[in-house]
Amino acid sequence: GREESSSLPVRFAQSWRHTAAQSAAPLEGARYMSCAIRAQVVHTLRRAKTLRAPRYRGQRQFWSDMPAGASSILWFEELFGFREGSSYRENRAKFRMEGEVLCVDGAPKFKRHFVGRWSTPSLAELRTELGDGETGGLRFKHLPTPTGVEPLILDERNAGAVFQAASQFNALEMVGPGVSPREGIAFYCNDPTQGPKCALACPGGTVFRNHLVNETGQGDTQIDLLADVGRVLGNTDECYWTMQNGYAMPSSSSSIKDLALTLNASPQLIEEAEAALRVGVHWNTQARPPHTHRVCQVYASALPVAYGRAARSAEWEPFARLVLRAAYEATLAVGALKARDAGRRQAVYLTSLGGGAFGNRDAWITEAVREALDKFKDAPLDVYKVHYGTRVQGAWRDVGSEYPEPTTEKCCGSEQLCRSS
């Protein structure tokens, strides 16, 4: 419940009305307060659950994700040798690529980070490349993890494993639609959600995506993994949504409702849109130093149902479901491709795309996972659904129950396939 207090910070917070963009960058709203009052307000808002997003439940997570100050972002300076400043151009100039290796000449210790191959395949492209794939039979297990996904990525026993990372449609971890890639990546450490944890577990790849991808970085032109879906659905003409720093926000109060009507009238259009969705893939990228092993990361986004307050959840549903289905299928397709190329079973770790602050319903997410598992039921995949916490929530308990569990011994994030000679 709401914390009771007569202090100035609480009274201020209770009277403060903010937009989604202000929620995403809450210190903007506190710019004109004295340092002492601002510090008290920020402290209070972090503690008061019901004050995090007074008007929109789905945005409460904003307040726990807000930047906590310079002391908490020292990891960036300690790893790369400089403090991430306000100039995107100057920050970017500190990094360079030599082939697939990120070079940081000023770093105190780790001057080279292996980024590996990066691509943004569509689901259709992954399906074509995979073809019939390998056989071996899918295995599945729920994996409650009180410490989250980051230790799994940093565990060298998971070298070669595929990790699905929840991001925005720019393959980055913007805390809200009002925060751009120009703000850098150092503040990711203040976000307790699992997407940013995945990103920081492989910081070389994250620097690449923010500062160097497509040779110029995302300071001016951003990746849009939903762009081809927009072309299929006619978004340019119909203006169903606009992309804001990786968030697909409704263009008007009725645009998502109009899109829902269009999708519900055409199952074929839904299939075409699913096939057009893209994901961002680091096929073989280095875990955070001093670790040297490499993993595969699949960056995928869900729709910001809780952020687009112009539309109701029911109006988002057809669009949200197709995005989730395509994202989970694409992730398992990446795993199946790696299994085929390596000739062995492949471990794949899934997360809850669009859950929590994004407002996608559990039923939408679990259905998407079920369908993806069924499509790859014969593939040599060991699939783990990572649950942040100590138990599996009720909506998930029977997901994957028809599949055997993976064996415990793994090598390079996978097991050798048994093939007939």
Secondary structure, DSSP 8 states (H G I E B T S, - for coil): ------SHHHHHHHH----HHHHHSGGGGGTTS-HHHHHHHHHHHHH-GGGSSSS-GGGTHHHHHS---GGGGHHHHHHHSS---S-HHHHHHT-EEETTEEE-TT-SS--EEE---EE--BHHHHHHHHTT---S--EEEEEEETT-SHHHHH-GGGTT-EEEEE--TTSS--SSTT--GGG-SGGGGG--SHHHHHHHHSHHHHHIIIIIGGGT-SSSS---TTHHHHHHHTHHHH--EEEETTEEEESSSSHHHHHHHHHHT-HHHHHHHHHH-B-EEEEEEE-STT---EEEEEEE----TTT-TTS-HHHHHHHHHHHHHHHHHHHHHHHHHHHHHHTB-EEEEE--TT-GGG---HHHHHHHHHHHHHHTTTS-EEEEEEEESSS--GGGTTTTTTS----S--BTTB-B-----
